[in-house]
Amino acid sequence: MLKSIIAKKLGMTQIFDDKGNLIPVTALEAGPCVVVGIKTADTDGYNALLLGFADAKEKQLNKAQIGIFKKANLPAKKILKEFKVSDGKPYSIGQEIKTDLFKAGDFVDVTGITKGKGFAGVIKRHNFGMQPTTHGQSDRTRARGSSGGQGPQRVLRGMRMSGHLGQEKATIQKLKVISVDADKNLIFIKGALPSANGGVLTISKTVKRVKAAPQPAAKQTKGKKK
């Protein structure tokens, strides 16, 4: 069965639980997504669903994307993502996938593109420590220092240096769903998520093991001694 949905990040807010505890959450507009294509093991070698999200105009798409929607006889969508499923037969072209896929208390993995922060030094980019300001090198406190030993006489592949920070794919695992509003297609997930407001994210049921909530022990009543 399908365990994923496409969502748009709206921003962060806070929710109070039944005990009055403040919980920081990220609000997401999750769906509704439309099933645009169905792939089966017989024809494609694997089972998957192609979902479309967010309305778009045809001039915003290329010819290949327009052909997909015309074949399915569906209006154009801005985002197309494919998700593997165990069996695609229960689904049909044009079927809507909504937030009722999840419920409060579920744990999910969220994938998105982090905010791009431009060029950054090694202290901000790789959490390097600063150099001492003694012995006349007060202008080198934020420099990375040596790039390697004298043996190779070249910069080794993967050396951590200054460069572009952010704007890369990131996944945060095992986040708790605090609340779901199926009528408004809203889902509130505890904590901060990658991407700027308005960015597209993928929400999937977590692949990590979730421990069952401990059950309260039954109180034992001791009988009075005679």
Order of alpha helices (4+ residues) and beta strands (2+ residues): beta-beta-beta-alpha-beta-alpha-beta-beta-beta-beta-alpha-beta-beta-beta-beta
